[in-house]
């Protein structure tokens, strides 16, 4: 499958730079048509069955002449411009990889029934969930550290932060305008090709961990329900791009939230050993035990306990396997804390 991309740009020097770059890097993914004259570009849309059309905003586009199946976006000179007159905008002065991902995203929104994406149905992907009934105990740091450790062990890893006020960008960074809001749209919209949208919006940190930037508006996260995350997990499995998905999530507050645990290979509960944290942890484990006694699936065998080094209370050791402990890092940035934690051997037990 090759996406047919038409570019309308009055600056011929820009076209001489960008077209060879696309042909070199994305020859198997893109079929490029470039124009400096609007009439030639518009004639090409139907004749060549163009999938995505990019044009600089100095051209007056007659949108009635653009086929419905063809996605459109303006080419602009600033990353700060998201749209023009209700139409998407793509900054032309950014890395070719980022432009390609935006083209892929536009294409996915206009071609909802694409079947050309390679999918892996072997179900080999495993999900490791990190959560805690107690806040501020290092759950996100532990999840990020685990993701880096798995990459270092040679696995393909996606870090997924599903917390309403979570911040994946505290641990991982990469250029690009997409964030988890685009994933939410992919899951919620029946018009979007989910697999392609997930591929086009994912980022990769220098550590090798793939991730989605956090939403700009936290309320967007409230749109996602437990069933949506199960759907999302199935999409990742079908893609076959990852060996492990490390999920950083809040401990379930409703019964349906526990259903996601059934789809996880391991669930790691994190505590700092404080008296209040231990009380909450004990109640959480008890809740899992009650669910196990009434449900058809068993959650407790999937549980692991991860303690901060300060933790001394051994109350739950006999009920849940202890993964290990990690030190308290003073005055260290979150990303650096995760990298330090990734050097621990304890995460090997989750493989």
C-alpha positions as CSV (number, residue, x, y, z in Angstrom):
1,X,0.0,0.0,0.0
2,X,1.4,3.4,-1.1
3,X,-0.2,6.7,-0.2
4,X,-0.5,9.0,-3.1
5,X,0.5,12.5,-1.9
6,X,0.2,15.7,-3.9
7,X,2.1,18.8,-2.9
8,X,1.2,22.2,-4.2
9,X,4.0,24.7,-3.4
10,X,5.0,27.9,-5.3
11,X,8.5,27.6,-3.9
12,X,10.2,25.3,-6.4
13,X,13.4,25.2,-4.4
14,X,11.4,23.8,-1.4
15,X,10.0,21.1,-3.7
16,X,13.5,20.2,-5.0
17,X,14.5,19.6,-1.4
18,X,11.5,17.8,0.1
19,X,10.5,15.5,-2.8
20,X,13.8,13.7,-3.1
21,X,13.9,13.4,0.7
22,X,10.4,11.7,0.7
23,X,11.4,9.5,-2.2
24,X,14.6,8.4,-0.4
25,X,13.1,7.7,3.0
26,X,9.5,6.7,2.2
27,X,9.7,5.2,-1.3
28,X,7.6,2.2,-0.2
29,X,5.1,4.2,1.7
30,X,4.5,7.3,-0.5
31,X,3.9,8.1,-4.2
32,X,4.7,11.8,-4.6
33,X,3.3,14.3,-7.1
34,X,4.5,17.9,-6.8
35,X,3.2,21.1,-8.4
36,X,3.8,24.8,-8.6
37,X,0.6,25.6,-10.5
38,X,-2.8,25.1,-9.0
39,X,-4.6,24.0,-12.2
40,X,-2.2,21.1,-12.7
41,X,-2.6,20.1,-9.1
42,X,-6.4,20.1,-9.1
43,X,-6.5,18.1,-12.3
44,X,-4.2,15.5,-10.8
45,X,-6.4,14.9,-7.7
46,X,-9.0,12.8,-9.6
47,X,-6.8,11.6,-12.4
48,X,-4.2,10.0,-10.1
49,X,-6.6,9.2,-7.3
50,X,-4.7,11.3,-4.8
51,X,-5.1,10.3,-1.2
52,X,-3.6,13.4,0.6
53,X,-3.3,16.9,-0.8
54,X,-1.0,19.5,0.8
55,X,-1.0,23.1,-0.4
56,X,0.5,26.3,0.8
57,X,-2.1,28.9,1.9
58,X,-1.1,31.4,-0.8
59,X,-3.2,29.4,-3.2
60,X,-7.0,29.8,-3.3
61,X,-8.3,26.3,-3.1
62,X,-11.8,25.4,-4.5
63,X,-12.6,22.7,-2.0
64,X,-15.6,21.5,-4.0
65,X,-13.1,20.1,-6.5
66,X,-11.3,17.9,-3.9
67,X,-12.6,14.3,-4.0
68,X,-14.3,13.3,-0.7
69,X,-11.8,10.4,-0.2
70,X,-8.9,12.9,-0.4
71,X,-7.6,14.4,2.8
72,X,-6.4,18.0,2.7
73,X,-4.2,20.2,4.8
74,X,-2.5,23.6,4.4
75,X,1.3,23.7,4.3
76,X,2.4,26.5,6.7
77,X,5.6,28.0,7.9
78,X,5.0,27.8,11.7
79,X,4.5,24.9,14.1
80,X,2.2,27.2,16.1
81,X,-0.5,27.1,13.4
82,X,-2.8,24.1,13.9
83,X,-5.5,25.0,11.3
84,X,-6.6,27.6,8.8
85,X,-10.3,28.3,8.2
86,X,-11.2,25.0,9.7
87,X,-8.6,23.0,7.7
88,X,-5.6,21.2,9.2
89,X,-2.2,22.8,8.9
90,X,1.1,21.0,8.5
91,X,4.3,22.9,9.2
92,X,6.6,22.4,6.1
93,X,9.8,23.3,8.1
94,X,10.1,20.2,10.3
95,X,11.7,16.8,10.1
96,X,10.5,14.6,7.2
97,X,9.5,11.9,9.6
98,X,7.1,14.3,11.4
99,X,5.6,15.5,8.1
100,X,5.1,11.8,7.0
101,X,3.3,11.0,10.3
102,X,0.9,13.9,9.8
103,X,0.3,12.7,6.2
104,X,-0.4,9.2,7.6
105,X,-2.8,10.7,10.1
106,X,-4.7,12.7,7.5
107,X,-4.9,9.6,5.3
108,X,-6.3,7.4,8.1
109,X,-9.1,9.8,8.8
110,X,-10.3,9.7,5.2
111,X,-9.8,6.0,4.5
112,X,-11.6,4.2,7.4
113,X,-11.6,0.7,5.8
114,X,-7.9,0.3,5.0
115,X,-6.8,-3.3,5.2
116,X,-3.2,-2.9,3.9
117,X,-1.5,-2.5,7.3
118,X,0.4,-5.6,8.3
119,X,-1.0,-7.1,11.4
120,X,0.2,-9.7,13.7
121,X,-2.5,-12.0,15.2
122,X,-0.2,-14.3,17.2
123,X,-1.1,-12.5,20.4
124,X,2.5,-12.5,21.6
125,X,2.3,-8.9,23.1
126,X,2.2,-8.8,26.8
127,X,0.8,-6.0,29.0
128,X,2.4,-5.0,32.3
129,X,0.3,-2.6,34.4
130,X,1.6,-0.3,37.1
131,X,-0.8,1.2,39.6
132,X,-1.4,2.0,43.2
133,X,-4.2,2.8,45.5
134,X,-1.9,5.4,47.2
135,X,-0.8,8.5,45.3
136,X,2.7,9.9,45.1
137,X,4.5,6.7,45.8
138,X,6.6,6.5,42.5
139,X,4.2,4.5,40.3
140,X,4.9,6.5,37.2
141,X,8.7,6.4,37.8
142,X,8.5,2.6,38.2
143,X,6.5,2.2,35.0
144,X,8.8,4.3,33.0
145,X,11.9,2.6,34.5
146,X,10.4,-0.8,33.6
147,X,9.7,0.3,30.0
148,X,13.3,1.5,29.6
149,X,14.6,-1.8,31.1
150,X,12.6,-3.9,28.7
151,X,14.0,-1.9,25.7
152,X,17.5,-2.4,27.0
153,X,16.7,-6.1,27.1
154,X,16.0,-6.0,23.4
155,X,12.2,-5.8,23.4
156,X,9.9,-3.4,21.5
157,X,8.1,-1.4,24.2
158,X,5.2,1.1,24.3
159,X,4.7,3.2,27.5
160,X,1.1,4.2,27.9
161,X,0.0,6.6,30.6
162,X,-3.7,6.5,31.2
163,X,-3.9,8.7,34.3
164,X,-6.2,11.6,34.0
165,X,-3.5,14.0,35.2
166,X,-0.6,11.9,34.1
167,X,2.4,13.3,32.2
168,X,4.3,10.9,30.0
169,X,6.4,13.8,28.8
170,X,8.0,14.0,32.2
171,X,9.9,10.8,31.3
172,X,10.0,10.7,27.5
173,X,10.3,13.3,24.8
174,X,10.2,13.6,21.1
175,X,9.3,16.2,18.5
176,X,5.8,16.2,17.0
177,X,2.4,17.8,17.5
178,X,0.4,14.7,18.2
179,X,-0.7,13.6,21.7
180,X,-3.0,11.1,23.4
181,X,-6.1,13.2,22.3
182,X,-5.5,11.8,18.8
183,X,-5.6,8.3,20.3
184,X,-8.8,9.0,22.1
185,X,-10.3,10.2,18.8
186,X,-9.1,7.0,17.0
187,X,-10.8,4.8,19.7
188,X,-14.0,6.8,19.8
189,X,-14.5,7.5,16.1
190,X,-16.0,4.8,13.9
191,X,-14.8,6.8,10.9
192,X,-11.1,6.5,11.7
193,X,-8.8,3.6,10.8
194,X,-7.5,3.0,14.3
195,X,-4.4,1.0,13.4
196,X,-3.0,3.6,11.1
197,X,-3.9,6.5,13.5
198,X,-2.1,4.7,16.3
199,X,1.0,4.3,14.1
200,X,0.9,7.9,12.9
201,X,0.7,9.6,16.3
202,X,3.1,7.5,18.4
203,X,6.5,8.9,19.3
204,X,9.8,7.4,20.2
205,X,12.1,8.6,22.9
206,X,15.9,8.5,22.6
207,X,15.8,5.5,25.0
208,X,13.9,3.5,22.4
209,X,10.6,3.6,24.3
210,X,7.6,4.4,22.2
211,X,5.0,6.6,23.9
212,X,2.1,9.1,23.4
213,X,2.5,12.6,24.7
214,X,0.0,13.5,27.4
215,X,-3.2,15.4,26.5
216,X,-3.2,19.2,26.7
217,X,-6.6,19.2,28.4
218,X,-6.8,16.5,31.1
219,X,-10.6,16.4,30.8
220,X,-10.1,14.6,27.5
221,X,-8.9,11.6,29.5
222,X,-12.3,11.3,31.1
223,X,-13.7,10.3,27.8
224,X,-11.9,6.9,28.0
225,X,-13.7,4.1,29.7
226,X,-12.1,0.7,30.8
227,X,-13.6,-1.0,27.8
228,X,-11.9,1.6,25.5
229,X,-8.5,0.6,26.9
230,X,-9.3,-3.1,26.3
231,X,-10.1,-2.1,22.7
232,X,-6.9,-0.1,22.5
233,X,-4.9,-3.1,23.8
234,X,-6.4,-5.3,21.1
235,X,-5.4,-2.8,18.4
236,X,-1.8,-2.8,19.6
237,X,-1.8,-6.6,19.6
238,X,-3.1,-6.7,16.1
239,X,-0.4,-4.2,14.9
240,X,2.3,-6.5,16.0
241,X,4.7,-3.6,16.7
242,X,5.3,-4.2,20.4
243,X,6.4,-7.1,22.6
244,X,5.4,-5.3,25.7
245,X,2.9,-2.5,26.6
246,X,3.7,-0.9,30.0
247,X,0.6,0.8,31.3
248,X,0.7,3.5,34.0
249,X,-2.8,3.8,35.3
250,X,-4.8,4.8,38.4
251,X,-6.0,2.0,40.6
252,X,-9.6,1.1,39.6
253,X,-12.4,3.0,41.3
254,X,-15.2,1.1,39.7
255,X,-15.8,-2.6,39.1
256,X,-15.4,-2.4,35.3
257,X,-11.9,-1.0,35.9
258,X,-10.8,-4.4,37.2
259,X,-11.7,-6.0,33.9
260,X,-8.6,-4.5,32.3
261,X,-6.5,-6.4,34.7
262,X,-7.8,-9.6,33.2
263,X,-6.0,-8.7,30.0
264,X,-2.7,-8.0,31.7
265,X,0.2,-10.3,32.0
266,X,1.3,-8.7,35.3
267,X,-0.1,-6.0,37.6
268,X,2.5,-4.2,39.8
269,X,1.2,-2.4,42.9
270,X,3.5,0.3,44.2
271,X,3.8,1.6,47.8
272,X,6.2,3.7,49.8
273,X,5.7,1.8,53.0
274,X,4.0,4.7,54.9
275,X,1.3,3.8,57.4
276,X,-1.5,5.4,55.3
277,X,-0.2,3.8,52.1
278,X,-0.1,0.3,53.7
279,X,-3.7,0.6,54.9
280,X,-4.8,1.5,51.4
281,X,-2.7,-1.2,49.9
282,X,-4.2,-3.8,52.2
283,X,-7.7,-2.7,51.2
284,X,-6.8,-2.9,47.5
285,X,-5.5,-6.4,47.8
286,X,-8.6,-7.4,49.8
287,X,-10.8,-5.9,47.0
288,X,-8.9,-8.1,44.4
289,X,-9.4,-11.2,46.6
290,X,-13.2,-10.5,46.8
291,X,-13.4,-10.1,43.1
292,X,-11.5,-13.3,42.5
293,X,-13.9,-15.2,44.7
294,X,-16.9,-14.1,42.5
295,X,-15.4,-13.7,39.0
296,X,-14.5,-16.3,36.4
297,X,-11.0,-15.0,36.2
298,X,-8.2,-14.7,38.9
299,X,-6.4,-11.4,39.4
300,X,-4.3,-12.1,42.5
301,X,-1.9,-14.4,40.7
302,X,-1.0,-11.5,38.4
303,X,-0.1,-9.2,41.2
304,X,3.4,-8.0,42.2
305,X,4.4,-5.6,44.9
306,X,7.1,-3.0,44.4
307,X,8.3,-1.0,47.4
308,X,10.3,2.1,47.8
309,X,13.5,1.4,49.7
310,X,12.0,3.2,52.8
311,X,9.2,0.6,53.0
312,X,9.6,-1.6,56.0
313,X,6.1,-3.0,56.7
314,X,5.9,-6.6,55.5
315,X,2.2,-6.9,56.1
316,X,1.3,-8.0,52.5
317,X,4.4,-10.0,51.6
318,X,2.7,-13.4,52.1
319,X,-0.3,-12.4,50.0
320,X,1.5,-10.8,47.0
321,X,4.8,-11.6,45.4
322,X,7.4,-8.9,46.0
323,X,9.0,-7.6,42.9
324,X,11.7,-5.7,44.7
325,X,12.4,-2.2,46.1
326,X,13.9,1.0,44.8
327,X,15.7,3.9,46.5
328,X,14.4,7.4,47.0
329,X,16.1,9.8,44.6
330,X,16.7,13.3,45.9
331,X,16.7,16.3,43.5
332,X,16.7,14.2,40.4
333,X,14.6,14.9,37.3
334,X,11.9,12.3,36.6
335,X,13.4,11.1,33.4
336,X,16.8,10.6,35.1
337,X,15.1,8.7,38.0
338,X,13.5,6.3,35.5
339,X,16.8,5.7,33.7
340,X,18.5,4.9,37.1
341,X,15.7,2.6,38.1
342,X,15.9,0.8,34.7
343,X,19.3,-0.5,35.7
344,X,17.7,-2.7,38.3
345,X,17.5,-6.5,37.6
346,X,14.1,-6.8,39.3
347,X,12.1,-6.1,36.1
348,X,13.5,-9.3,34.6
349,X,10.9,-11.2,36.8
350,X,8.1,-9.6,34.7
351,X,9.4,-11.0,31.4
